[in-house]
């Protein structure tokens, strides 16, 4: 006895739906949503608490390792007033004989800003400290040239500058080296014959200090060797300190800017975190996949009637709206059974040229309401809706009964 072919089921009533209700969905998801809300609230709270401590590199308000709050506090204790500015016009306006002007990144300045700072150097009569200048030397210190990085770390003063001799060894050798032909210049902390700290006298009083490394100003290295002493003497020689932090907003609109991609703007820490997540995802996939193997047949623990299995498959087809798959299964099963009845070899059961003539020969005389012809029934197109699929199943049953009783 052959098992009956899958029969499409009529629409079930609304009471038999297995879809989860809104209450069930909320019960399943509320724990995850609560945990997510707690994480977001904690992140916002931590960001708010720490927002005031992060201002950027060499910022006297920043307590980060590369900030300079520790140096600013030491200067304040010695009576030096520190004023932070972010525009060249403010910096130049504040320059005076009683002022030290610190430019943390002179290479960021545009041509107009460099001219303004150069004017302050020549006319203010105060001290100007430039941190690691390179491309800006042409405008800010024309008589000076760079000689490449030192790569030496802590260096000895080896000069007669009082600030250097008092401080002793300092971490000035991890930056640039300089040379100059300016008369009266003082060269300190040499590395391989070229100084990493250079003091140039100005024409109308005051001086300009070129410091090849920013290390002595940073919080994390201020206490190393004589860094604190050297920084305090260089920046605290006058009662007022103008701390100029150049930014992109102060650059000219036509300044050449290197184009950067989105990945170039992502911090290195985020890139490594994304890479670690990808590696973890691959390892998790491999861990889960190791349990998978080839499919094997297994005896069912209980006997299931063929009609129940057919009904279950039909419901799955209906839930997925897989009318094409259901119609294919119905037609294939009918063709195989008809091939046995009409004497067609099983290998040719799905060949229209072999099956249709034999089925037509074994049919009784078709009546006007006999339904579609065998070619349409056995090899036709996908039904347009569920009603057409049910009609196809009925016509296939009728065709098989007709051939069987012929």
Backbone torsions as a table, in degrees:
resi	resn	phi	psi	omega
1	UNK	NA	128.8	-179.8
2	UNK	-87.4	147.1	179.0
3	UNK	-73.2	140.3	179.7
4	UNK	-63.1	146.9	179.7
5	UNK	-75.7	157.1	-178.1
6	UNK	-58.3	133.0	179.5
7	UNK	-114.0	124.1	177.7
8	UNK	-59.6	141.9	-178.2
9	UNK	-95.5	146.4	173.8
10	UNK	-67.6	154.4	-179.5
11	UNK	-51.6	131.9	178.9
12	UNK	-80.0	162.1	179.8
13	UNK	-75.9	162.2	-177.4
14	UNK	-64.5	-26.4	-177.3
15	UNK	-71.2	-16.7	-178.1
16	UNK	-96.8	7.8	-178.7
17	UNK	-66.7	136.8	179.0
18	UNK	-101.2	4.5	179.9
19	UNK	-67.1	138.4	-179.5
20	UNK	-65.2	143.9	178.8
21	UNK	-80.9	170.8	178.7
22	UNK	-62.7	-38.7	179.1
23	UNK	-63.4	-40.3	178.4
24	UNK	-66.1	-41.4	178.0
25	UNK	-62.0	-42.7	179.0
26	UNK	-64.5	-40.1	178.5
27	UNK	-61.7	-38.1	-179.2
28	UNK	-73.5	-34.1	-170.8
29	UNK	-97.5	-13.9	-172.0
30	UNK	-65.8	-34.7	177.9
31	UNK	-62.9	-44.8	178.7
32	UNK	-65.2	-42.5	179.1
33	UNK	-64.4	-37.8	178.4
34	UNK	-64.5	-45.3	179.1
35	UNK	-63.2	-40.6	178.6
36	UNK	-64.2	-40.4	177.9
37	UNK	-63.6	-40.0	178.4
38	UNK	-63.9	-42.3	179.1
39	UNK	-62.9	-43.4	179.5
40	UNK	-64.4	-43.2	179.4
41	UNK	-63.3	-40.6	178.9
42	UNK	-65.3	-40.4	179.7
43	UNK	-64.2	-43.0	179.1
44	UNK	-64.8	-39.8	179.8
45	UNK	-64.7	-45.3	179.4
46	UNK	-64.6	-40.5	178.7
47	UNK	-63.2	-39.2	178.8
48	UNK	-67.7	-38.6	-179.4
49	UNK	-69.0	-31.8	-175.8
50	UNK	-98.6	-0.6	-175.3
51	UNK	-62.1	-33.5	-177.0
52	UNK	-79.3	-8.6	-176.2
53	UNK	-96.8	-6.3	-175.3
54	UNK	-117.8	111.0	179.8
55	UNK	-123.3	-16.9	179.0
56	UNK	125.8	176.9	-176.9
57	UNK	-68.9	135.1	178.3
58	UNK	57.8	26.2	176.6
59	UNK	-89.1	126.9	-178.4
60	UNK	-67.8	-7.3	176.8
61	UNK	-96.9	-5.9	-172.2
62	UNK	-95.8	132.6	174.8
63	UNK	-96.0	6.8	177.1
64	UNK	-66.1	161.6	179.1
65	UNK	-55.2	-34.8	-179.4
66	UNK	-96.8	11.4	174.2
67	UNK	-86.0	-174.8	-175.9
68	UNK	-135.1	28.6	-178.8
69	UNK	-64.8	-38.0	-178.3
70	UNK	-60.2	-44.1	178.6
71	UNK	-64.8	-40.5	179.0
72	UNK	-62.6	-37.0	178.9
73	UNK	-67.8	-40.5	178.2
74	UNK	-64.4	-40.0	177.2
75	UNK	-64.5	-38.7	179.2
76	UNK	-63.0	-39.9	179.0
77	UNK	-64.3	-24.2	179.5
78	UNK	-95.6	11.6	174.4
79	UNK	85.3	12.6	179.2
80	UNK	-91.1	126.9	178.8
81	UNK	-91.0	124.2	-178.0
82	UNK	-105.8	129.3	178.1
83	UNK	-123.5	124.9	-179.0
84	UNK	-93.7	127.7	176.0
85	UNK	-128.6	155.8	-178.6
86	UNK	-125.5	5.5	179.5
87	UNK	-129.9	142.9	-177.3
88	UNK	-60.6	-38.2	-178.7
89	UNK	-62.0	-40.2	178.3
90	UNK	-65.9	-41.6	-178.4
91	UNK	-63.9	-44.6	-178.2
92	UNK	-67.7	-39.2	-179.7
93	UNK	-64.9	-29.7	-177.9
94	UNK	-86.6	-10.5	-177.7
95	UNK	-69.7	137.6	-179.8
96	UNK	-161.2	172.9	178.8
97	UNK	-60.3	-23.1	-178.9
98	UNK	-99.3	17.8	-172.9
99	UNK	-123.1	141.5	167.6
100	UNK	-105.2	122.3	178.9
101	UNK	-101.3	115.1	179.2
102	UNK	-103.6	121.4	176.4
103	UNK	-108.8	109.8	-171.4
104	UNK	-74.3	-28.8	-178.8
105	UNK	-145.7	77.1	-175.1
106	UNK	-64.8	-23.4	-179.2
107	UNK	-70.1	-13.2	176.2
108	UNK	-79.1	-14.5	-173.9
109	UNK	-74.3	143.9	173.1
110	UNK	-82.8	178.6	-175.5
111	UNK	-61.1	-43.3	-179.5
112	UNK	-65.0	-41.9	-180.0
113	UNK	-65.8	-37.2	178.9
114	UNK	-66.0	-40.3	178.1
115	UNK	-62.3	-39.0	-179.7
116	UNK	-66.1	-43.8	179.2
117	UNK	-66.1	-38.6	178.2
118	UNK	-62.5	-37.7	176.8
119	UNK	-62.7	-41.5	178.3
120	UNK	-64.7	-37.7	179.0
121	UNK	-61.8	-42.2	-175.1
122	UNK	-78.0	-32.2	-168.9
123	UNK	-110.6	-21.2	-172.3
124	UNK	-72.8	-34.1	-176.3
125	UNK	80.5	4.6	178.5
126	UNK	-100.6	-161.2	179.8
127	UNK	-106.6	138.8	174.5
128	UNK	-121.3	127.0	179.6
129	UNK	-112.7	120.6	179.2
130	UNK	-108.3	125.9	-177.9
131	UNK	-94.8	116.7	175.4
132	UNK	49.8	51.6	176.8
133	UNK	-71.6	146.5	179.0
134	UNK	-138.4	-81.8	-180.0
135	UNK	-68.1	-19.6	-178.8
136	UNK	-84.3	-5.1	-177.0
137	UNK	-62.1	-33.0	-178.3
138	UNK	-57.1	-36.3	-178.7
139	UNK	-94.5	-36.9	-172.9
140	UNK	-89.7	-30.9	179.2
141	UNK	-145.4	77.8	-171.6
142	UNK	-60.8	-25.4	-177.0
143	UNK	-86.3	5.2	-174.0
144	UNK	-116.7	147.6	178.3
145	UNK	-135.9	152.3	176.7
146	UNK	-86.4	149.6	179.7
147	UNK	-122.6	25.1	177.4
148	UNK	85.6	171.7	-178.3
149	UNK	-71.8	154.9	-178.3
150	UNK	-87.0	-45.5	-179.4
151	UNK	58.0	43.2	-176.8
152	UNK	-122.8	-16.5	-178.7
153	UNK	76.0	-124.7	-177.3
154	UNK	-75.9	135.2	-178.7
155	UNK	-130.4	155.8	175.3
156	UNK	-87.0	151.4	-176.2
157	UNK	-60.6	-54.7	178.9
158	UNK	54.4	43.4	178.0
159	UNK	-158.0	173.2	-177.8
160	UNK	-98.9	8.9	179.6
161	UNK	-66.6	123.1	-176.9
162	UNK	-55.7	-41.5	-179.6
163	UNK	-60.5	-38.2	-178.3
164	UNK	-75.4	-42.9	-179.0
165	UNK	-66.7	-32.6	177.1
166	UNK	-71.1	-40.8	-177.8
167	UNK	-73.8	-33.2	-176.5
168	UNK	76.6	-147.9	-178.3
169	UNK	-63.2	142.3	-179.1
170	UNK	-147.9	160.8	-176.9
171	UNK	-88.2	74.4	178.1
172	UNK	-111.1	-0.4	-173.8
173	UNK	-92.4	9.5	177.7
174	UNK	-104.1	23.6	179.4
175	UNK	-130.6	-145.9	-176.4
176	UNK	-89.7	158.9	173.0
177	UNK	-113.2	157.1	-174.8
178	UNK	-135.4	164.2	170.4
179	UNK	-144.8	152.4	-177.9
180	UNK	-151.0	154.1	172.7
181	UNK	-112.9	19.2	179.1
182	UNK	-74.6	125.0	177.7
183	UNK	-63.2	140.1	177.4
184	UNK	84.0	2.8	-180.0
185	UNK	-72.0	147.0	178.3
186	UNK	-112.9	123.3	-177.6
187	UNK	-108.8	126.0	-177.7
188	UNK	-129.9	163.2	177.6
189	UNK	50.8	60.6	-178.0
190	UNK	-74.5	149.9	174.0
191	UNK	-134.9	116.7	-178.2
192	UNK	55.7	40.5	173.0
193	UNK	89.8	-4.0	-179.3
194	UNK	-127.9	136.6	-175.0
195	UNK	-73.7	152.5	172.3
196	UNK	-103.3	-6.1	173.8
197	UNK	-133.9	126.4	-175.5
198	UNK	-132.8	129.2	179.1
199	UNK	-112.7	118.9	-177.7
200	UNK	-110.2	127.3	177.7
201	UNK	-72.9	145.6	177.7
202	UNK	-93.7	158.1	-175.9
203	UNK	-66.5	-36.2	-175.2
204	UNK	-113.9	41.6	179.6
205	UNK	91.3	165.5	-178.2
206	UNK	78.0	-171.4	-180.0
207	UNK	-158.8	170.1	177.1
208	UNK	-123.7	127.9	-179.0
209	UNK	-107.5	123.3	173.7
210	UNK	-102.2	116.3	-179.5
211	UNK	-112.9	114.4	-172.9
212	UNK	-72.5	-14.1	-177.9
213	UNK	-132.8	144.9	176.9
214	UNK	-91.7	-1.1	-171.2
215	UNK	-58.8	-38.0	-175.1
216	UNK	-70.1	-10.4	-179.5
217	UNK	-97.8	-12.4	-171.5
218	UNK	-84.8	149.2	-178.6
219	UNK	-57.9	-44.1	-171.4
220	UNK	-73.7	-18.8	-177.9
221	UNK	-120.0	6.8	-176.8
222	UNK	-63.6	-34.5	-176.0
223	UNK	-84.8	-0.7	-177.5
224	UNK	-81.9	137.4	177.7
225	UNK	46.2	-132.5	-179.4
226	UNK	-102.4	26.3	-176.3
227	UNK	-59.1	-47.8	-176.8
228	UNK	-61.8	-44.3	-179.1
229	UNK	-63.7	-43.9	-179.5
230	UNK	-65.1	-43.4	-179.6
231	UNK	-64.4	-41.6	-179.2
232	UNK	-64.9	-39.3	-178.7
233	UNK	-74.0	-34.7	178.5
234	UNK	-70.8	-38.6	-175.6
235	UNK	-98.1	-14.9	-175.9
236	UNK	-107.3	18.9	-179.8
237	UNK	-74.3	-13.6	-179.9
238	UNK	-132.3	155.9	-172.8
239	UNK	-69.5	-20.9	-177.4
240	UNK	-119.5	136.7	178.3
241	UNK	-123.9	120.7	174.5
242	UNK	-100.0	112.2	-175.7
243	UNK	-96.9	100.8	-174.3
244	UNK	-94.4	115.0	177.8
245	UNK	-106.8	93.3	178.8
246	UNK	-60.4	143.2	176.7
247	UNK	-134.4	173.2	-176.4
248	UNK	-65.4	-29.2	-179.6
249	UNK	-67.5	-23.4	-178.7
250	UNK	-87.6	-5.9	179.9
251	UNK	-79.6	151.3	179.0
252	UNK	-67.1	152.2	-176.5
253	UNK	-64.6	-28.3	-177.7
254	UNK	-96.3	13.7	179.7
255	UNK	-67.2	143.2	180.0
256	UNK	-71.4	124.7	179.2
257	UNK	-123.9	132.4	179.9
258	UNK	-73.2	129.3	179.9
259	UNK	-71.3	136.3	-179.5
260	UNK	-125.8	143.7	176.8
261	UNK	-82.9	173.6	179.3
262	UNK	-62.2	-38.5	179.7
263	UNK	-66.3	-31.0	178.2
264	UNK	-67.2	-28.0	-178.5
265	UNK	-85.8	-12.6	179.3
266	UNK	-78.8	128.1	178.4
267	UNK	-58.5	152.0	-176.9
268	UNK	-60.7	-34.2	-179.6
269	UNK	-61.5	-39.4	179.2
270	UNK	-68.4	-36.4	178.7
271	UNK	-62.7	-45.4	178.5
272	UNK	-65.5	-37.2	178.7
273	UNK	-64.0	-42.4	178.1
274	UNK	-63.5	-39.1	178.0
275	UNK	-63.9	-41.7	178.6
276	UNK	-63.8	-39.3	177.9
277	UNK	-64.5	-39.1	177.9
278	UNK	-63.8	-43.3	178.7
279	UNK	-63.0	-42.5	179.0
280	UNK	-63.0	-39.5	179.1
281	UNK	-64.3	-41.3	178.6
282	UNK	-64.2	-43.7	179.1
283	UNK	-64.0	-39.8	177.8
284	UNK	-63.9	-39.3	178.5
285	UNK	-64.9	-42.4	178.4
286	UNK	-64.9	-38.7	179.6
287	UNK	-63.8	-41.2	178.6
288	UNK	-72.8	-34.3	-176.0
289	UNK	-74.9	-20.7	-177.1
290	UNK	-65.8	-19.2	179.1
291	UNK	-81.6	-12.6	-177.7
292	UNK	-86.7	144.1	178.3
293	UNK	-147.2	-169.3	179.4
294	UNK	-66.6	150.9	178.3
295	UNK	-68.9	139.0	178.7
296	UNK	-129.9	149.9	176.4
297	UNK	-81.1	146.2	-178.1
298	UNK	-141.8	135.9	179.2
299	UNK	-71.6	135.8	178.8
300	UNK	-70.4	143.8	-179.3
301	UNK	-68.7	-21.0	178.8
302	UNK	-133.7	158.2	177.7
303	UNK	-82.5	130.0	179.9
304	UNK	-115.8	129.9	179.0
305	UNK	-65.8	148.0	-178.9
306	UNK	-61.2	-35.1	-179.7
307	UNK	-65.2	-35.8	179.2
308	UNK	-69.5	-41.5	177.9
309	UNK	-63.4	-40.0	178.7
310	UNK	-64.7	-41.9	180.0
311	UNK	-65.3	-40.1	178.5
312	UNK	-63.7	-42.7	178.5
313	UNK	-64.6	-40.9	179.8
314	UNK	-61.5	-38.4	178.4
315	UNK	-67.0	-37.6	177.0
316	UNK	-63.8	-43.2	177.8
317	UNK	-60.1	-42.5	-177.7
318	UNK	-67.5	-39.8	-179.6
319	UNK	-64.7	-35.0	179.8
320	UNK	-88.7	-0.3	-176.9
321	UNK	55.3	37.0	-177.4
322	UNK	-91.4	65.6	-180.0
323	UNK	-66.9	-33.4	179.2
324	UNK	-64.4	-45.4	179.2
325	UNK	-65.9	-42.1	179.2
326	UNK	-62.8	-43.4	179.3
327	UNK	-64.8	-38.6	178.5
328	UNK	-62.8	-44.3	179.7
329	UNK	-64.0	-43.8	179.9
330	UNK	-61.0	-47.3	-177.6
331	UNK	-67.3	-41.5	-179.2
332	UNK	-62.7	-44.2	180.0
333	UNK	-64.5	-40.5	179.0
334	UNK	-65.5	-42.3	179.4
335	UNK	-61.4	-39.8	180.0
336	UNK	-65.7	-40.7	179.2
337	UNK	-71.0	-37.9	178.5
338	UNK	-66.4	-36.0	179.3
339	UNK	-60.3	-38.3	177.6
340	UNK	-66.5	-39.3	-177.0
341	UNK	-70.8	-35.7	-174.3
342	UNK	-99.3	3.0	175.4
343	UNK	81.6	23.5	176.7
344	UNK	-90.1	134.9	178.8
345	UNK	-57.6	145.6	-179.3
346	UNK	-57.8	-30.5	-179.4
347	UNK	-68.6	-18.8	-179.6
348	UNK	-110.1	14.2	-176.6
349	UNK	-65.0	-25.8	-176.9
350	UNK	-106.3	17.6	177.2
351	UNK	-100.8	113.3	-177.9
352	UNK	-58.6	-37.1	-177.7
353	UNK	-64.8	-28.5	-179.4
354	UNK	-93.1	-36.3	-172.7
355	UNK	-84.7	-43.7	-172.5
356	UNK	-62.5	-44.0	177.5
357	UNK	-59.8	-39.6	-178.9
358	UNK	-67.7	-39.9	178.7
359	UNK	-65.9	-41.7	179.4
360	UNK	-61.8	-38.1	180.0
361	UNK	-65.2	-36.5	-176.3
362	UNK	-88.5	-1.9	178.4
363	UNK	-78.9	150.0	170.1
364	UNK	-77.2	173.5	-178.5
365	UNK	-61.4	116.5	-178.1
366	UNK	-66.0	141.5	177.8
367	UNK	-92.6	165.7	179.6
368	UNK	-58.7	-30.3	-179.1
369	UNK	-101.1	25.8	-177.6
370	UNK	-72.1	-9.8	178.7
371	UNK	92.8	-169.7	-177.8
372	UNK	-61.9	160.5	179.1
373	UNK	-72.9	162.5	-176.8
374	UNK	-58.5	-35.8	-178.9
375	UNK	-62.0	-43.1	178.7
376	UNK	-68.3	-39.6	-178.5
377	UNK	-67.5	-46.1	-171.6
378	UNK	-87.6	-25.2	-175.2
379	UNK	-135.2	26.0	-175.6
380	UNK	-82.4	-166.6	-177.1
381	UNK	-88.9	175.5	-179.5
382	UNK	-72.7	134.4	177.7
383	UNK	-59.3	146.4	-175.8
384	UNK	-76.3	-28.9	-178.8
385	UNK	-150.1	-177.8	-178.6
386	UNK	-65.6	-35.8	179.6
387	UNK	-64.0	-41.1	178.1
388	UNK	-66.2	-34.6	177.4
389	UNK	-66.0	-41.8	177.1
390	UNK	-63.4	-41.3	178.0
391	UNK	-62.9	-38.9	177.9
392	UNK	-61.6	-44.1	178.3
393	UNK	-60.5	-41.6	179.2
394	UNK	-64.7	-43.6	-179.8
395	UNK	-65.9	-37.1	176.8
396	UNK	-64.9	-40.7	176.3
397	UNK	-61.5	-42.7	-179.1
398	UNK	-64.2	-41.8	179.0
399	UNK	-62.3	-42.6	-178.4
400	UNK	-66.8	-39.3	178.7
401	UNK	-65.2	-39.0	-179.0
402	UNK	-64.0	-43.2	179.8
403	UNK	-68.3	-37.9	-177.2
404	UNK	-66.5	-34.1	-177.2
405	UNK	-91.8	0.7	-178.6
406	UNK	-78.0	NA	NA
